[in-house]
Amino acid sequence: MKPRMRYDDAAWEKSEEVADAWVLQFLEPDILTPVGNFLVRHHRPESPDEFDILEKGAFNISLQMTYKNSSAIIRFPQPGAAMFPEEKIRNEVAIMRYIHDRTSIPAPFVLHSGTKKESPLELSPFIIMEYITHDRNVYDILNTPGCPRSDRGILDPNIDEGKLSAVYGELASILLQLSKLSLPRIGSLGQIDDFTWEVAFRPLSMPMNELVRLGSLPQSKLPNTTYDSATSYFEALAELHLTHLINQRNDAIDSADDCRRKFVARHLFRKLAQDHELTGRWASLDKGPFKFWCDDFRPANVLMNEDLKIVGVVDWEFTYAAPVEFSYAPPWWLLLEKPEYWPEGLEDWCSVYERRLQTFLKAMTDREKEGIQQGSLKENQRLSGPMRESWESGDFWIACIARNNFAFDAIYWQKVDQRFFGPTGASADDAWKQRLDILTTKQKDDMENLVAQKVEEMETRVLAWDPDEYTRSHIDIAKSAGKDDETKEMEVHEAEMTPDEDVDVVS
């Protein structure tokens, strides 16, 4: 069995073609000059010294204007990478302003933002924000020394325990502040006026972006509403897993039996959601209050000074109010690497994670005690207890696969299935055969129809892609740009990462 579901390679190739061609224009003075002038008009503390490209990430490109005593950034979503650019910008501006108003988390200060039509040369919707001066990000601090930028990072196995505890404590303090914010519905925040926000929009998540970009899912198949219960949201996510399998045109399966295995797993997970099995532990909070969840909160997006104190947390675009099961699960990023990518396999990841989790929970407990003593945290706002319980009960894995479509198959059969349906005596490859009697006759017929469809689709490679209108308008431009720029050296620094590591770090 493959460790994870593969991306639709035809969609991935087209996504990168469009994004790369669009970014190339920022090497041209005819583009840079108007953008720089636009930035100065909205942020002019003094005469500018320098303007240049700061960073190209997976979703955005950032350009920095440097002054004698300060800096500002203008950031644009890339067509081909960000499937919902206007929505993404609107949500991120709202959440950053909310965080500034309700917490002491050092998120970037938003100076100005606007739509594509309001942007210089109508390039893209944008955010202008203050640059956060820092020494390093947490990813670089925790990563194994000498690890090439092109490799996936792994927590330094020889890291000093005191240093690790200090860094974990800083990260825990951010999570504790986020957990104190409560919302009445599941969804993305909208700003009503200078001091009022409400959950007004669907919970735009990173997985939703990636399902369209890399899973060839039609946009119409995505959730398009807010939710008033954790149960209804988990049901929607479970349905999305099945819809993804049905709709991904290429690379979704490796064989007929692989299709059956994936079909059965997704139907069983949906059954668990419909039977309220996935939310039983925190049933008292099924109707809220809900907690903020940021899909992209991780070490690479947390900035520190030389004293290992957090000075900035960036990239808030995929942040929304979510079931408490998400924030009550301990963070996956303690080892930097995700479980589905761990070189030695899932069980080895768990073994290493267990050790580091104890360090993290001890650091969090210390921060909780400080907060309670200072009056900034209540006893019932502790996270360490729920996180420990989530890990020990296995709820950690439910939250993990509920929101990670491509990682679903790497985890379901090993960590979720037997907990609810009992042992099978079969390997993870063959366990699905022991679960067929749980499916209805119609579901079995639907499975065989899907198998026939998917096997037939394997014979050809068709691009079935439903990107946003802005991306679609750049497809032909990308084709011609690719021909013109085959020999042009790309001068924009791009972090080497896989699509689900999307981050554009301000560095």
C-alpha positions in Angstrom: 0.0 0.0 0.0 1.3 3.4 -0.9 1.9 5.6 2.2 -0.4 8.4 1.0 -2.7 9.2 -1.9 -0.7 10.8 -4.7 -1.5 14.2 -6.2 -3.0 14.5 -9.7 0.3 15.0 -11.5 -1.4 16.6 -14.5 -3.0 19.2 -12.3 0.2 19.7 -10.3 2.2 20.3 -13.4 -0.3 22.9 -14.7 -0.4 24.6 -11.3 3.4 25.1 -11.2 3.5 26.1 -14.9 1.0 29.0 -14.3 2.5 30.1 -11.0 6.1 30.1 -12.2 5.2 32.0 -15.4 3.3 34.6 -13.4 6.2 35.1 -10.9 8.7 35.7 -13.7 7.2 39.0 -14.4 8.5 40.4 -11.2 12.0 40.3 -12.7 10.9 43.1 -15.1 11.4 46.8 -14.2 8.1 47.6 -15.9 6.4 45.5 -13.2 8.6 46.2 -10.2 8.5 50.0 -10.5 4.7 50.4 -10.4 4.5 47.9 -7.5 7.2 49.7 -5.6 5.6 53.1 -6.1 2.2 51.7 -5.0 3.8 50.3 -1.8 5.5 53.7 -1.0 2.2 55.5 -1.4 0.6 53.3 1.3 3.6 53.2 3.6 6.0 56.2 3.5 7.6 56.7 6.9 10.8 58.0 5.2 12.6 57.8 1.8 13.0 54.2 0.7 16.4 52.7 0.3 15.7 49.4 -1.6 12.9 47.4 -3.1 13.3 43.8 -4.1 11.7 40.3 -4.0 11.8 39.0 -0.5 10.4 35.5 -0.9 8.5 33.2 -3.2 6.5 30.6 -1.2 4.1 28.0 -2.3 1.0 30.3 -2.3 2.4 33.9 -2.4 5.2 36.1 -3.5 6.4 38.9 -1.1 8.3 42.0 -2.1 10.0 44.2 0.5 10.6 47.9 0.7 13.4 48.8 3.0 13.8 52.1 4.7 16.6 53.3 7.0 14.7 52.3 10.2 11.9 50.0 9.0 10.6 47.8 6.3 7.2 47.0 4.7 6.0 44.0 2.6 3.5 43.7 -0.2 2.3 40.2 -0.7 0.4 38.8 -3.7 -1.3 35.3 -4.0 0.0 33.5 -7.0 -2.4 32.3 -9.7 -2.0 28.6 -10.2 -1.2 28.2 -6.5 -3.9 30.0 -4.6 -7.3 28.8 -5.8 -9.3 31.4 -3.9 -7.2 34.5 -3.9 -9.8 37.2 -3.0 -11.3 35.0 -0.3 -7.9 34.1 1.1 -6.8 37.7 1.4 -10.1 38.8 3.0 -9.9 36.0 5.6 -6.3 36.6 6.5 -6.7 40.4 6.9 -9.7 39.8 9.2 -8.0 37.2 11.4 -4.8 39.2 11.7 -6.7 42.3 12.8 -8.7 40.2 15.2 -5.6 38.7 16.7 -4.1 42.1 17.2 -7.3 43.3 18.9 -7.8 40.2 21.2 -4.3 38.8 21.9 -0.7 39.7 22.3 0.4 37.3 19.6 2.8 39.2 17.3 1.1 38.8 14.0 2.1 41.2 11.2 0.4 44.6 11.4 -1.8 45.1 8.3 -1.3 48.6 6.7 -3.5 48.1 3.7 -5.1 45.5 1.6 -7.3 45.3 -1.5 -8.7 43.3 -4.4 -7.2 42.5 -7.7 -8.8 45.5 -9.3 -7.4 47.7 -6.5 -3.9 46.3 -6.9 -1.0 47.9 -8.9 -1.5 46.8 -12.6 -4.4 44.7 -11.4 -1.8 42.0 -10.6 -3.6 40.2 -7.8 -5.4 40.9 -4.5 -2.7 42.0 -2.0 -1.8 42.8 1.6 0.7 45.4 2.7 2.1 44.8 6.2 5.0 45.7 8.4 8.0 43.5 8.2 9.0 41.7 11.4 12.7 41.9 12.2 13.9 38.5 13.5 16.9 36.3 13.8 15.6 32.9 12.6 12.4 31.0 12.3 11.7 28.0 14.6 12.1 25.5 11.8 15.7 26.5 11.3 16.4 26.4 15.0 15.0 22.9 15.4 16.0 21.3 12.2 18.9 18.8 12.0 22.1 20.7 11.4 23.4 20.4 7.9 20.1 19.3 6.5 20.0 20.5 2.9 17.2 23.0 2.0 16.0 20.5 -0.6 15.4 17.8 2.0 12.5 17.5 4.3 13.5 18.7 7.7 13.5 16.5 10.8 13.9 17.6 14.4 17.5 17.4 15.4 17.8 14.1 17.3 20.7 15.5 19.4 19.1 18.8 20.3 19.7 20.1 23.8 16.7 19.3 26.0 16.8 22.7 27.6 16.8 24.5 24.3 14.0 22.3 23.0 11.9 22.9 26.1 12.4 26.7 25.8 11.3 26.7 22.1 8.4 24.4 22.8 7.3 26.7 25.6 7.2 29.7 23.3 5.1 27.8 20.8 2.8 26.5 23.6 2.2 30.1 24.7 0.8 31.0 21.2 -1.5 27.9 21.2 -2.8 28.8 24.7 -3.7 32.3 23.5 -5.5 31.1 20.5 -7.4 28.5 22.5 -8.8 31.3 24.7 -10.7 32.8 21.7 -14.1 31.3 21.4 -16.6 31.6 18.4 -20.2 30.5 18.1 -20.0 28.8 14.7 -17.4 27.0 12.6 -16.2 29.1 9.7 -13.9 32.0 8.6 -14.0 35.4 10.3 -15.4 38.5 8.7 -14.8 42.0 10.0 -18.0 44.1 10.4 -16.3 47.3 11.6 -13.2 48.4 13.4 -14.1 46.5 16.6 -16.6 43.8 15.5 -16.0 40.5 13.9 -18.3 37.5 13.2 -18.1 34.0 11.7 -19.5 35.0 8.4 -18.0 32.7 5.8 -17.2 29.0 5.1 -14.1 27.6 6.8 -11.6 28.1 4.0 -8.9 25.6 4.7 -5.6 24.7 3.1 -6.9 21.2 2.2 -9.8 22.8 0.3 -7.2 24.8 -1.8 -5.1 21.7 -2.4 -8.1 19.5 -3.4 -8.9 21.9 -6.2 -5.2 22.6 -7.1 -3.8 19.0 -6.8 -6.8 16.8 -6.4 -8.8 18.0 -9.5 -11.9 18.5 -7.4 -14.5 20.8 -8.9 -15.0 23.9 -6.7 -18.7 23.2 -6.5 -18.0 20.1 -4.5 -16.4 22.0 -1.6 -18.2 23.0 1.6 -19.8 26.4 1.1 -21.4 27.3 4.4 -20.7 27.8 8.1 -21.5 25.0 10.6 -23.2 25.1 13.9 -21.9 21.8 15.3 -18.7 19.8 15.3 -20.7 16.7 14.2 -22.0 18.4 11.0 -18.5 19.6 10.1 -17.0 16.2 10.6 -19.7 14.8 8.4 -18.9 17.3 5.7 -15.2 16.5 5.9 -15.9 12.8 5.7 -18.1 13.3 2.7 -15.3 15.4 1.1 -12.9 12.5 1.4 -15.2 10.3 -0.6 -15.9 13.1 -3.1 -12.2 13.6 -3.6 -11.6 9.9 -4.4 -14.5 9.9 -6.9 -13.4 13.1 -8.7 -9.6 13.0 -8.8 -8.9 12.3 -12.4 -5.3 11.0 -12.3 -3.1 9.1 -9.8 -5.9 8.5 -7.3 -5.5 4.8 -7.4 -2.8 2.2 -8.2 -5.0 -0.8 -8.9 -8.6 -2.0 -8.7 -8.0 -3.3 -5.2 -6.4 -0.1 -4.2 -9.6 1.7 -5.3 -11.7 -0.7 -3.3 -9.5 -0.2 -0.2 -9.8 3.5 -0.4 -13.5 3.4 -1.1 -14.2 1.2 1.9 -12.1 3.3 4.2 -13.9 6.5 3.3 -17.3 4.9 3.7 -16.4 3.6 7.1 -15.1 7.0 8.2 -18.2 8.6 6.9 -20.3 6.1 8.9 -18.3 7.0 12.0 -19.1 10.6 11.4 -22.8 10.0 10.8 -23.0 7.9 14.0 -21.3 10.7 16.0 -18.5 8.4 16.9 -15.8 10.9 15.9 -17.0 13.6 18.4 -18.2 11.5 21.3 -15.4 12.5 23.8 -16.3 16.2 23.5 -20.0 15.9 22.9 -20.7 18.7 25.4 -18.9 21.1 23.1 -20.6 19.8 19.9 -22.5 23.1 19.5 -19.6 25.2 20.6 -17.9 27.3 21.6 -15.4 26.6 18.8 -11.7 27.4 18.8 -9.5 29.0 16.2 -7.5 26.6 14.1 -4.7 27.6 11.7 -3.8 25.0 9.1 -0.4 26.6 8.5 0.7 27.3 12.1 4.0 25.5 12.4 7.7 26.2 13.2 8.6 27.6 9.7 6.0 30.4 10.3 7.1 31.4 13.8 9.9 34.0 13.9 12.4 34.3 16.9 15.1 36.6 18.1 18.5 35.5 19.2 17.2 34.9 22.7 14.8 32.3 21.5 11.8 34.6 22.1 8.9 34.7 19.5 8.8 38.1 17.7 6.4 37.2 14.9 3.9 34.6 13.7 3.1 34.8 10.0 0.8 33.2 7.4 -2.7 33.2 8.8 -4.7 32.8 5.6 -6.1 29.4 6.4 -7.3 30.1 9.9 -10.9 29.5 10.9 -13.1 28.5 13.9 -13.1 24.7 14.1 -14.2 21.9 16.4 -12.3 21.7 19.7 -11.0 18.3 18.6 -8.5 20.1 16.3 -7.0 22.4 18.9 -7.2 19.8 21.7 -5.0 17.4 19.6 -1.2 17.9 20.3 0.6 19.5 17.4 1.9 17.2 14.6 4.9 19.5 14.1 6.9 18.6 17.2 9.2 16.5 15.0 8.9 19.0 12.1 8.0 16.1 9.8 4.5 14.8 9.3 3.7 11.2 10.2 2.8 10.1 6.6 6.3 11.3 5.4 8.4 9.8 8.2 11.2 7.7 6.5 11.0 4.8 9.0 7.2 4.5 8.9 4.3 5.5 11.1 5.1 3.4 14.2 8.6 4.7 14.4 7.2 8.3 14.1 4.9 7.5 17.0 7.7 6.2 19.1 9.9 9.3 18.5 6.9 11.6 18.8 5.9 10.2 22.2 9.2 11.2 23.7 9.1 14.7 22.4 5.4 15.1 23.3 6.3 14.7 27.0 8.8 17.6 26.7 6.2 19.7 25.0 3.4 19.0 27.5 5.8 19.7 30.4 6.7 23.1 28.7 3.0 23.8 28.2 2.1 22.9 31.8 4.7 25.4 33.0 3.2 28.1 30.8 -0.2 27.3 32.0 0.9 27.6 35.6 2.4 31.0 34.9 -0.8 32.2 33.2 -3.0 31.0 36.0 -0.7 32.7 38.6 -0.8 35.9 36.6 -4.5 35.8 36.1 -4.3 35.6 32.3 -5.5 32.0 32.1 -8.2 30.1 33.9 -7.9 26.6 35.2 -10.5 25.3 32.6 -8.5 26.9 29.8 -5.6 24.5 30.1 -4.6 22.6 26.9 -2.1 20.1 28.3 -4.8 17.8 29.7 -7.0 17.6 26.6 -3.8 17.2 24.4 -2.6 14.3 26.5 -6.0 12.7 26.4 -6.3 13.2 22.6 -3.0 11.4 22.1 -3.7 8.5 24.5 -7.2 7.9 23.2 -6.3 8.1 19.5 -8.5 11.1 18.9 -5.3 12.8 17.6 -5.5 10.6 14.5 -9.2 11.4 13.9 -8.5 15.1 13.8 -5.4 14.4 11.7 -7.1 12.5 8.9 -10.3 14.5 9.0 -8.5 17.5 7.6 -5.8 15.8 5.6 -7.2 14.3 2.5 -4.0 13.0 0.8 -2.7 11.5 4.1 -6.0 9.7 4.9 -4.9 6.3 3.5 -1.5 6.4 5.3 -3.2 6.5 8.7 -6.8 5.2 8.6 -6.2 1.5 8.5 -3.4 1.6 11.1 -4.7 4.1 13.6 -8.5 4.4 13.3 -10.2 1.4 11.8 -9.6 -1.2 14.5 -10.3 1.2 17.3 -14.0 1.3 16.2 -14.6 -1.8 14.2 -12.3 -4.3 16.0 -9.3 -6.4 14.9 -9.3 -8.0 11.4 -6.3 -10.3 11.6 -5.3 -9.0 8.2 -2.6 -6.6 7.1 -3.4 -2.9 6.4 -3.4 -3.9 2.7 -6.1 -6.5 3.1 -8.1 -5.3 6.1 -10.7 -3.7 3.7 -11.9 -7.2 2.7 -12.9 -7.9 6.3 -15.1 -4.8 6.3 -17.2 -5.4 3.2 -20.1 -6.8 5.2 -20.5 -3.4 6.8 -21.3 -1.8 3.4 -24.8 -1.9 2.0 -25.6 -3.7 -1.3 -25.9 -0.3 -3.0 -22.6 0.8 -1.6 -20.9 -2.3 -2.9 -22.4 -1.7 -6.3 -21.2 1.9 -6.2 -17.8 0.7 -5.4 -17.5 -1.6 -8.4 -18.8 1.1 -10.7 -16.2 3.4 -9.3 -13.5 0.8 -9.8 -14.5 0.4 -13.4 -14.4 4.1 -13.9 -11.0 4.6 -12.2 -9.3 1.7 -14.0 -10.5 3.1 -17.3 -9.2 6.5 -16.4 -5.8 5.0 -15.7 -5.5 4.4 -19.5 -5.3 8.1 -20.3 -4.0 11.2 -18.6 -6.5 14.1 -19.0 -6.3 17.4 -17.3 -9.5 17.9 -15.4 -9.0 21.1 -13.5 -11.3 23.6 -12.1 -9.1 26.5 -10.8 -10.3 30.0 -10.0 -11.1 32.5 -12.8 -7.8 34.4 -12.3 -5.7 31.2 -12.7 -7.7 30.1 -15.7 -7.0 33.4 -17.4 -3.2 32.8 -17.0 -3.1 29.3 -18.5 -2.5 30.4 -22.1 -0.1 33.1 -20.9 1.9 30.4 -19.0 2.2 28.3 -22.1 3.7 31.1 -24.2 5.9 32.2 -21.3 7.2 28.7 -21.0 8.4 28.8 -24.5 9.9 32.2 -24.2 11.7 31.7 -20.9 13.1 28.2 -21.3 16.6 29.5 -21.0 15.9 32.3 -18.6 17.4 31.7 -15.2 14.9 32.0 -12.3 16.4 34.5 -9.8 13.5 34.3 -7.3 14.4 32.3 -4.2 11.9 29.5 -3.8 11.8 27.2 -0.8 12.1 23.6 -1.9 9.0 21.9 -0.4 6.2 19.7 -1.3 2.7 21.2 -1.9 1.3 20.3 1.6 4.1 22.3 3.2 2.9 25.5 1.7 4.4 28.5 3.4 6.0 31.7 2.3 8.2 32.6 5.2 9.3 36.2 5.8 13.0 35.8 6.3 
